[in-house]
Amino acid sequence: MEENKEKTDDPSDHHGGINTMDKVTECLNALIEEMRESRAYQNYLCMEQELEKDPDLKSRVDDYRIRNYRLQQSENVDLYDAVDSLERDSYALRKSEKANAYLEAELEVCKMVQKVQDCISEAIRIGVPEI
């Protein structure tokens, strides 16, 4: 605590809590803005607009994405059959230039977000027991 600063009972002011969070929030907002302005995200938005011009294709792509997400989150599923079915759908969807461009753009943005998460997790170590 600074010499001239009066001690408070505010728990959020412990070790500079409020000031530190203000700085973290400021940096976080700057990171988000940089990510939004990135070529990858701008490309994703453009591909999303193109996909929305074809509602049937968008519906098929969204269905594929939902099934892919659910497969990744599921535990009690026959992976061989589920992955085989998903791969067939992926192959069929990616024949469409518009769908393929959208899925590639989405993947690039996901990789960018994942890299940021990985960097933060690597640098800010919190002792979580192995599961």
ChimeraX attribute file (.defattr): number of C-alpha atoms within 10 A of each C-alpha:
attribute: neighborCount
match mode: 1-to-1
recipient: residues
	/A:1	10
	/A:2	6
	/A:3	6
	/A:4	6
	/A:5	7
	/A:6	7
	/A:7	11
	/A:8	9
	/A:9	7
	/A:10	9
	/A:11	10
	/A:12	12
	/A:13	14
	/A:14	13
	/A:15	10
	/A:16	12
	/A:17	12
	/A:18	14
	/A:19	13
	/A:20	12
	/A:21	12
	/A:22	12
	/A:23	11
	/A:24	12
	/A:25	12
	/A:26	12
	/A:27	12
	/A:28	12
	/A:29	12
	/A:30	12
	/A:31	13
	/A:32	13
	/A:33	11
	/A:34	12
	/A:35	17
	/A:36	14
	/A:37	12
	/A:38	14
	/A:39	12
	/A:40	20
	/A:41	19
	/A:42	15
	/A:43	19
	/A:44	21
	/A:45	16
	/A:46	14
	/A:47	20
	/A:48	19
	/A:49	12
	/A:50	15
	/A:51	20
	/A:52	12
	/A:53	11
	/A:54	12
	/A:55	10
	/A:56	11
	/A:57	16
	/A:58	18
	/A:59	13
	/A:60	14
	/A:61	21
	/A:62	12
	/A:63	13
	/A:64	17
	/A:65	15
	/A:66	12
	/A:67	16
	/A:68	16
	/A:69	11
	/A:70	11
	/A:71	17
	/A:72	11
	/A:73	9
	/A:74	10
	/A:75	9
	/A:76	7
	/A:77	9
	/A:78	10
	/A:79	13
	/A:80	9
	/A:81	10
	/A:82	13
	/A:83	15
	/A:84	11
	/A:85	12
	/A:86	17
	/A:87	14
	/A:88	11
	/A:89	15
	/A:90	18
	/A:91	11
	/A:92	12
	/A:93	18
	/A:94	17
	/A:95	10
	/A:96	12
	/A:97	10
	/A:98	18
	/A:99	23
	/A:100	19
	/A:101	19
	/A:102	24
	/A:103	19
	/A:104	16
	/A:105	21
	/A:106	19
	/A:107	14
	/A:108	16
	/A:109	20
	/A:110	14
	/A:111	13
	/A:112	16
	/A:113	14
	/A:114	12
	/A:115	12
	/A:116	14
	/A:117	12
	/A:118	12
	/A:119	11
	/A:120	11
	/A:121	11
	/A:122	10
	/A:123	9
	/A:124	9
	/A:125	8
	/A:126	8
	/A:127	6
	/A:128	6
	/A:129	5
	/A:130	4
	/A:131	3
